[in-house]
Amino acid sequence: MALATVLEAARAMEDDTGGPTIEELYESLDLPGHRVELLEGRIVVSPAPIKMHNRIVTWLSDALRELCDQHGLDRLTHGTIELPKTSERIQPDLFICPADESTDGEWLLSAEDVLLAVEVVSPSSRRDDYVVKRASCAQSEIPLYLIIDPRESLITLFAGPSPRGYLRSAAVPIGEKLDLPEPFGIVVDTATMPGKPAEQ
């Protein structure tokens, strides 16, 4: 849907109901090549990620492939998660959830089904990835939240969700080994990650 059409739809809803809700306006958006999220009452539109960003996401997805296949888990790089505690909707770069064919026709998935949400930080997403989404995922009880920050050469894993945020975190420089706790229980060698810093 073109932006002009979105605005027309919003005006029509306003004429009928006194104004669209933020959720109605969010759901009316169709912007190919963009990620559209609902954060802190804001509609956040982000351009499609660069190739290196996608290579990093693919690398981690591949690293988790065997484990996910063994345990009946889906590795998804596209999809929207509803965070009921904050009424937000996010599109992580990668998330892991149980394979469930009954939800194959759904576009909006519940946070209660997500085991791990992953964000690869870009300059424009830094605050939302580190602050907003992290807090919201913790409040909605997503067990693990992982941030890959290529600019800082750092990977940070957050665990122990609570209403106050994640209670535990562990950071490793890109190039070292990352422990993913249960339900994964594996070690990921980040030395194989694309775009890792050159050896000093």
C-alpha positions in Angstrom: 0.0 0.0 0.0 1.5 3.4 -1.0 1.8 6.0 1.7 -0.9 8.2 0.1 -3.2 5.2 0.2 -2.4 4.7 3.9 -3.2 8.3 4.6 -6.5 8.0 2.7 -7.3 4.8 4.7 -6.5 6.7 7.9 -8.8 9.6 6.9 -11.6 7.1 6.2 -11.2 5.5 9.6 -11.2 8.9 11.2 -14.4 9.9 9.4 -16.1 6.7 10.6 -14.8 6.4 14.1 -13.3 9.7 15.2 -9.8 8.5 14.4 -7.9 5.3 13.8 -6.1 3.7 16.7 -2.4 3.3 16.4 -2.9 -0.5 15.9 -5.4 0.1 13.1 -3.0 2.5 11.3 -0.1 0.0 11.9 -2.1 -2.8 10.4 -3.0 -0.7 7.3 0.6 -0.2 6.3 2.0 -2.3 3.5 5.5 -1.0 2.6 7.5 -3.5 0.6 11.2 -3.5 1.4 10.6 -2.1 4.9 10.2 -3.4 8.4 7.2 -1.9 10.2 7.1 -2.2 14.0 5.0 -0.8 16.8 7.2 0.4 19.7 6.3 2.7 22.6 3.2 3.9 20.7 5.3 4.8 17.6 5.1 3.2 14.2 8.7 2.6 13.3 9.5 2.0 9.6 13.0 0.8 8.8 14.6 0.2 5.4 15.6 -3.3 4.3 18.9 -4.3 5.9 22.2 -4.3 4.1 23.7 -7.5 2.8 26.2 -7.9 5.7 23.4 -7.7 8.2 21.6 -10.5 6.3 24.7 -12.6 6.1 25.1 -12.4 9.9 21.5 -13.4 10.5 21.9 -16.3 8.0 25.2 -17.4 9.8 23.4 -17.6 13.2 20.4 -19.4 11.7 22.7 -22.0 10.1 24.6 -22.4 13.4 21.3 -23.3 15.1 19.9 -25.5 12.3 20.9 -28.9 13.6 19.7 -28.2 17.1 16.4 -26.8 15.9 15.8 -29.7 13.6 16.5 -32.2 16.4 14.1 -30.4 18.8 11.3 -29.5 16.4 12.0 -25.7 16.4 11.5 -23.2 13.7 14.2 -20.6 12.8 12.3 -17.6 11.4 13.8 -14.5 9.8 10.5 -12.9 8.9 7.5 -12.5 11.2 5.8 -10.3 13.7 5.7 -11.0 17.4 3.0 -9.5 19.6 4.3 -8.4 23.1 1.1 -8.5 25.2 2.6 -6.7 28.3 3.5 -3.6 26.3 1.0 -3.8 23.3 4.0 -3.7 21.0 4.8 -5.6 17.8 8.3 -6.4 16.8 10.0 -8.0 13.9 13.3 -9.5 15.2 16.0 -10.3 12.7 15.7 -13.9 13.8 13.6 -15.8 16.3 13.2 -19.4 17.4 9.9 -20.9 18.3 8.4 -24.4 18.4 7.3 -25.7 15.0 3.5 -25.5 15.1 1.6 -26.1 11.8 -1.6 -24.8 13.4 -0.1 -21.2 13.3 1.3 -21.5 9.7 -1.5 -19.2 8.4 -0.9 -16.5 11.0 1.1 -13.3 10.5 1.1 -12.3 14.2 2.7 -14.7 16.6 2.5 -14.6 20.4 5.5 -13.8 22.6 4.7 -16.8 24.7 5.8 -19.1 21.9 9.2 -17.5 21.3 12.3 -19.0 22.9 14.9 -16.6 21.5 14.7 -13.2 19.8 17.8 -11.9 18.0 18.6 -8.4 16.8 21.6 -7.3 14.7 22.2 -3.7 15.6 22.4 -1.0 12.9 23.1 2.7 13.7 19.4 3.7 13.4 18.1 0.8 15.5 20.6 1.0 18.5 18.3 2.5 21.1 15.3 0.4 20.1 17.4 -2.8 20.1 19.3 -2.2 23.3 16.6 -0.4 25.4 13.0 -0.6 24.1 12.8 -4.1 22.6 15.0 -5.6 25.3 12.7 -4.3 28.1 9.5 -5.3 26.2 10.7 -8.8 25.5 11.7 -9.3 29.2 8.3 -8.0 30.3 6.5 -10.4 27.9 8.7 -13.3 29.2 10.7 -14.2 26.1 13.4 -16.4 27.8 16.4 -15.2 25.8 17.2 -12.0 23.9 20.4 -11.7 21.9 22.0 -8.6 20.5 24.7 -8.8 17.8 26.5 -5.5 17.5 29.0 -5.5 14.6 30.1 -1.9 15.2 31.1 -2.7 18.8 32.3 -6.2 17.9 30.2 -7.5 20.7 27.4 -10.1 21.3 25.3 -9.8 24.4 22.9 -12.4 25.6 20.1 -11.4 28.1 18.3 -14.1 30.2 16.0 -14.3 33.2 13.0 -12.2 32.0 11.1 -10.2 34.6 8.8 -7.2 34.8 12.0 -5.2 35.6 13.9 -6.4 32.6 16.3 -9.2 32.1 18.1 -10.2 35.3 21.2 -11.7 33.7 23.4 -10.8 30.8 26.7 -12.0 29.3 28.7 -10.3 26.7 31.4 -11.8 24.5 33.6 -10.1 21.9 32.8 -11.3 18.3 35.4 -14.0 17.6 35.0 -15.8 20.9 32.6 -18.6 22.0 29.0 -17.8 23.0 27.2 -20.1 25.5 23.5 -20.4 24.7 21.8 -21.9 27.8 18.8 -24.2 27.8 16.6 -24.9 26.0 19.5 -24.7 23.5 22.4 -25.8 25.6 25.1 -25.3 22.9 28.2 -23.2 22.3 28.3 -21.1 19.2 31.8 -20.2 17.8 31.5 -16.6 16.8 34.9 -16.8 15.1 33.0 -18.0 12.0 30.6 -15.0 11.9 30.8 -13.0 8.7 32.3 -9.5 9.1 34.1 -10.3 12.3 37.0 -7.9 13.1 40.4 -8.9 11.6 42.9 -10.4 13.9 45.1 -7.8 15.6 
